[in-house]
Amino acid sequence: MWTVKKIKELFEMDVHELGRIANGMNDNRVMFVINRHINYTNVCISKCPLCAFWRDNGYLMSKEELLQKVDEAVQRGATELHIVGSHNPDVTVEYFEDIFSEIKRRFPNVVIKALTATEIHFLAKKEKCSVREILSRLKDAGLQMLPGGGAEILCNDVRRIICPNKAKAEEWLNVMKIAHEMGLKSNATILFGHIEDYRHRAIHLYKLWKLQEKTKGFVSLIPLVFHPENTQLKRWGLVKEKTNPVDILKTIAVARIVLNNFKSVRAYWVGLGEKLTQVALNYGANDVDGTIMEERVTHSAGANSPTYMTVDRIIRLIKRAGKIPVQRDSFCNVIRVFN
C-alpha cells in the first residue's frame, strides 16, 4: 500500500538505485505504437500560464482537413489517432461526433484516442450536460480511449498558478473515473519540472495509483518534462529552464515503481530527445510512445526534437538501449516483436 510519504521518500533516494529497482520491474521489451497526433485547434479561452500552444486567433480544422490527416496516417500504417486540442468555445460535441463516426466508417480498425479529461470537462460545461452524457455520445460515435493530458499536477495549490482556468484535480480524476466505469480505457500524464516539488509529484502519483486500484482503467503513464520557452511561467520568472536529466530519470523511475498497476511508463521522446530516451529505457520506462507524425503542443513550448519518428528509427533507438522493440496497439497488446 502506497502513501504520499512513502512515495516522497523514493524521490529522495539515489537515482541509480531507483533506476536499478525500476528497471528490474520490466522485462527486456520496450513498446511503441504507430500513431499520429492531430491537434484540431489551438484557440483556447483557458490561456494556461504553462502553455505556449494557445492563441486567441488561431485555427480550427475542418472535418475535411482532419480526415485528410487521418487518411495520411493510415496510409503510413497508423493504428492509433491521438486527437487533442484546447478549450475552444466554438467547438461542439457534434463536431466530434461527425468526425469520429466518419473516421470509423472509413477506417474501422484504427483506434480513436481523443480529448483530454479537461477537454471533456470543458465540453460538458459548455453543452450544459453531464460528463457521462458527453462520453456516452462520443463513445457511440467511435471514441475508444482517452489520452492522459490535462493532468499536469493533481494538486489544486499548483493548478491555481499553472492552469487556473481549467478542470481542478478532482474534476480531472472524476472524468477518468466515469470513463473507466463506461469501459473506456485511458492514459495519464504528469507534467513536472515547473513550480511543483517532490511532495506534489508524490501526491499526483498516489492519486493515480489509488484510482487505478479501483477502476483498472489506466493503461500508460506519460511523464512530461515541462518546456518553459514561450510560456507565461517563464515570462513571470517562475521557471527559468527545463529540469535536469537526473531529475527526469528519477521521476520516470519513481513512477514505474509506484505505478506497478499500469502496463507501461513511457519515455516520451518528443520531450526528452533521443539520447535521454535511451537512458530512460534503463531507468524504468518500457515504452517510447510512437511515431507521432505531427506534434505541436510541446514544440510550441521549445522542444527541438523531430516531429516525426519512423518505425525504423524507433527500432534502432530501442535496440541501441539494449532492449527488444515491440510494436503494440493502444492498449499495450503486442502486434509484432522485432528480435
N, C-alpha and C positions, 0 to 999 in steps of 0.2 A: 504493500500500500504506500503510495507516494504521498508526501506532504510538501507544502511550499518550502518549509525549512530544509527538508532533505534534498530537494531539487536545487535550492540555492547553494547548499554545501557542495554539490557537484561542480558548480561553476567556479568554486574556489580551489579545486584540485588542479594538479599539473596537467597541462594539455596533452602531453604524450601518454600519460597514464589513462586519461579519458579516452584517447584515441585507441589505445590497446583494448580497453574494455568494449568500446562501441564497435570496433572492427570485428571483435570476436563474436558479436551478436549476429553478424551477417555471414552468409556463405560467400563463395568467391565470385558470385554472379552479380553483374550490375545491369540494371534495366534501362531501356529507353523506349520512347514511342515515336511513331511518325505522325506528327501533328502540325497544325497551323494555328497561329494566333491571329485573330481578327478583332481589331479594336474598332467597333462600329461607329463610335462617336467620341469626341473629346470636349464637347460642350457640357459644362458642369456648373451647377449652382452651389455646390458644396465648397468648392475652392479650397481644398485642404492645404494647409501650410507645408505638408510633407510632399506635395505632388507638383511635378513640373509638366504634367501632361495636359491639364485642363486649359480651356480657352473660353472666353466669353463669346467670341465669334469664330467658332471652329467648324467642324464638318459633321455631317450625319450621313452615313452611307445609305444609298437607296437599296431597295431589295435586289435590283439587278447588279449593282456593284458588289454587294456582299456575296451573291450567288456566283458571280464570276470568280471571286477569290476561293470559294468553296470548290468550284469546278477545277481550278488550277491545283488546289491542294490534293484533291482526289486523284487527279492525273499523275501526281508525284508520289502516290502511294499512301496518302494520309489515312489513318484510321480514326483520327480524333480531330474535332474542331473546338478550339478554345476561344469562345466568343465573349469578350468583356468590353465595357466602355466606361461610362461615367453616369452622373445623375443629370440627365438631360430632360428638362420639363416637357419637351416636345415629343418624347418617345412614349408610345402607349404599349399596353400589353398586346394589342392587336398587331403591332409592328412585329413583335417576336413570334406570335402565333402564325402569322402569314409566312415569315421566313423559315421558321423551324419546320412547319408542315411541308413546305416546298423542298427543303433540303432532304427530308425523309422520303418524299415522293421520288426525287431524282436519285438519291444515294442512300438507300435503306440501311446499308451496313456501316455507315460512318457514325461514330458516337458524337452526339451534341453535348458538349460540356460547356455550359454557358451561364453567365450572370452571377456575379459575386453575391454573397448574402446581403451586403449593403445595397446593391442594386435592387435585389428582390424587396428589401425593406422599403427602399425609396419608392419603388413601383407600387407597392401595396398602399402606402400613404397617399400617393398621387391619385391612384384609382379609387381611393376610399373603400377598400375591401381588405380582407384578411390575407396574411402571408400564405395561409393554406390554400385559399382560393386562387391566388396568383400562381402558386406552384402547381396546383392541380390543372389549371388551364395550360400552363407551359408544358407540363408532363404529357398531357393529352396531345399537344402539338408536336411532341418529339424530344423534349428535353430529357436527358438520361442521367446527367451528373452536374453538380455544381463545382466550380473551381474554388480555390481556397482564399481568394483575395478579399481585402477589406478588413481582415482580422487585425492587421497592424500589431498593436499590443493590446491585449484584452484587459486593460486597466483604465478606468474612466479618468483617473487623475492625469494620465498620459494623453489619452484621447482628447481631453479638453484643450490641449495645446496643439497636438499634431493633426487632428481631424475633428474639430469641434462641431461640424455641421452634418455629420453623418451618423449612422447607427451606433448606439452605445454598445459596450461589451456584451451585456446580457441580451441585447436585441440581435446581435450577430449570432450568438450561441443559440438563441431561440429559433432563428431561421434554419440553422443547421439541424437542430433537433427535430423540427417539423419535417424538413426534407427527408431525414433519415426514417422517420415514422412512416412516411409515404413511399418508402422503398427507393428513394433517390440517394445514391452514394455521393460523397463529396470529398474534396481535399481540404487542407487547412494551410495557412501560412503563418509565419511570424516575421515581422519586419523589425530588424534590430540594428543597433549602431547609431541611434539618434539621441534622444534625451532620456531614454529608459536606463535602468540599471539591472543588475543581476536579479534582484528581487522581483522586478516587473516581469522579466523573462520567465522566472520560476513560476509566478502566478499564472502567466499565459499557458505554459506547458501543462501545469496542473489542471487548469480548466479544460484543456483539450483532452487530456488523459481521462479525466472524470467523465466527460460527456461520452467519450468512446467506450468506456466501460458499460455505459447504459445502452447506447444505441448500436454500436459496432458499425456505424455508417461511414466513418472516415477511411480513406484509402491511403493517402500520402500526406506527409508534411513537407512544405517547401519553405525552408529558411531563406528569407530575402534580405540581402545586405542593403541598408539604406544608402542611396546615392544622393548626396546633398546638392550637387550642382543644379542651378536654375530653380531651386526651391525657396520658399519664404523662410523656412527654418534656417537656411544658410544666410539669407539676407538679414535676418534678425540677429545673426551671430550665435544662435543656439547650437548649431552643428557646423564645424569648420571643415571637416574632411571625413572621408569614408573610414570606417573602423579597420583595424589591422588584421592581417592573416591569422594570427594566433587566436584572436577573439572569434573570428569566423569559424575556425576549426573547432574551437572549444564549444561553440554554440551548436554546431552540427552534431558533435559527439554527445553532448548532453541530451539533445533532442532524441537521438537514436536510443540512448539508454532509458530515458523516461518513457518515450512513446513506443514501448515494445509491443503495444497493441495496434500499431499502424503497420501496414505492409511495407511501406518504404519511407525513407527520409532522403530528400533529393539534394544533390549538389547542382544548383541551378546555374548552368554555365553562362547564361546571359549576364548574371550579376557578379559571378566570380572570376570569369575569364577561364581559359582552358587549363592553364598550369595549376592554378589553385583548385580547380575542379578535380584534377587527377589526384592531388594530395588528399582532398576531402574524401575520395573513394577509399582511403585507408584510415579514415577518422570517423567512420560510421555511416557515411552516405552510401546507399546502394541503388541509386537511380540518378540519371543525369537529365531528366525531363525528356526533351525530344528535339526534333528538327526545327521547331518553332516557325520557320519560314518568314515570319514578319512580326517584329515586336516593337512597339512604340513607347510603352509606358516607362520602362527602365531606361531606355535610350534617351528619352527626353530629359531625364534627370542626370545624364552624363555617362552612362555606361558606354564603353568603347569596344565592346565585344561585337562579333558579326551579328547580323540579324537573321542569319540562316546557317544551319549546320547540316551538311549532307550526311546520309547514313554511313557512308564510308569513313568520313572524318570522325563521326561519333564512335564507330567501331575501333578505329585506330587509337583514339583518346582513351577508351576503356582498356584496351589491350596493353597500352603503354603504362597503365597504372597497375598492371599485373592481375587484371580481372578478366572475367569471361563476359562478353557482351550478350545481352538477351533482349530481343525485341518483345515488347509487351503490348497489351491493349490498355485501355483507360483504367481498367480495374485490377491491373497487375497480374493478369493471366498471361502465361507465356505463349507467344506466337512462334518465335524462332530463336534458337541458340546458335551463336557464332563461335564455334570452338577454335 
